[in-house]
Amino acid sequence: MSRMAWAGVVAFVTTAAIGCTTDDAVPPAPPATATSPTPTTSSVSTAPPTPTSQPAPANPVSLQALMTKKYNGGALKLERVLARNPAYTRYHVSYRSGFLTISGIMNVPSTPGPHPALVLNHGYIDPAVYTNGRGLMREQDYLARRGYVVLHTDYRNHAQSSKDPNAELTLRLGYTEDAINAVLALKTSQYVDPARIGMLGRSMGGGVTYNTLVAQPGLVKAAVVFAPVSSDAVDNFNRWTRPDRPLATQLLRRYGEPSSKPAFWRNLSAVNFFDRVTEPVLIHHGESDSTCPIAWSRESLAALKAAGKNATLYTYPGEEHAFGPAWPTSMARTVTFFNQHGV
């Protein structure tokens, strides 16, 4: 299998080929006779307890570093119109993330605002071929047509975003920083109700979403992840990076093997900080996913439940990583979920 996306801070990939499938490589709309998915759900609806994991001085390459970081998301610019239809206008946009400028697309509904809004975190697409707004194309359109302002980030080193030469060596922590700053940028938009913002991520972007929830609890109202990578950094490293000996050797020389430096790897893994999550979480995962094993989502769900969080998992028999016939059902559930939780 070619190498693929791992979550911004919890996964590591090579710089050659794609592993977790690209977001734009999706099947056409499903036929009317598509088999309905069989949900396997688990839910905890208790009020979220006060987070107990406290940010502590740590390696700057860690989730603790993201917990204590000062964020400056803003300067959201609608730079030009890319497309227009009766339901929404699609803009090329940019916003500030630390010292960088991040590009993206933003769909703004034609109905009167302010609107609820969503930040979309895409899965891995080789930056060498990535273009503005690529990934989660179906979701961008679907959600805008249902009244959401949709901000799809390009991440640093993608499309017209600023370059970060250290992104790989810092294990893509910057992707999570860019997602957090995207939420802050949305809060400044005249089109957005700042109290009604959620987050959605696919594959690697699901990992970015997990990281956001533990790094900045309370930033969004609710979160949805599709076919996410593991919330344990070691799973992702072993699956995609370890087989690439040059990159793996470089990272292990710098940070150490998980067996010999467990604290470092623990502090990159969102699963170890799920007690900090304050938002309800919805997970979608296909039972036939050959890229990101469904066991990872079951383990993340169990960890969220063990921490007393409001978490639900839907599983879809026969669905692969990109989702096909069950995609409309998963999206209808997604919108219902966001509506139920104030987004």
C-alpha angles and dihedrals in degrees: 000000000000116000121270149178125312122187117284094259102007103053138052128203139181123253096238116066142004124264113168098050120263117259094237094053094087133138123253122269111298122254121254090252094058115141112258114240120247108231120222104193137181122178140181114194102177119126109272112258123232110279112257102188105095123203109252135183105281147151108304086235095069144086089253088063089056090048093059099033120117111235127206105184110165143090089100107185127190094209103178143344113258098179142348132205134161092270103047148344119244117216136188103230142178135197140179123268113174107302092339136085115225123203127209144136128270126198113203118194118235093228119095115279173213090130136193110257141209133202111215119208111198128212126248118307119165105260088222091068101025117117131193112294095000114153131046089038094152092049093048091057097039095051096044090053088056094056104270127132101228122205111188110190123215094204123222116304090026128108110321095345120121118269122253109191091191097054095107096042090051089051094245096291084146092071090064090047089053091051092050091049090048089062091049090048091052090054089065095054120109088218095058135078098222091207093059108059126132137174134230127187137179127207106318086011088057087060090048087053093051089050092050092053094053096038097048111018113192094027093114133024099233141349137216126194129191121205091335127194117248120292086221112082093209092061091055094044093051093047101047114009107038092065089057096075100190095052094038091050091051093049095043092048089054101039107017134236117303088242093055100034103033095155093060093051093042090056091055093054119091091201089072091058102041089119086075094060114110100171130083112254129208120194126195119191134167116229091222096050105141094180105051108022115233088229087075092061092046089053092048091049091050091050093049091049091047087055090052096250131152100251134155131186124198116191124198121208113228095008118133127206098286097045122232126178093014095051096096091051091049091050094048088053090048094055092045089051094050091047091051091054100047102265 
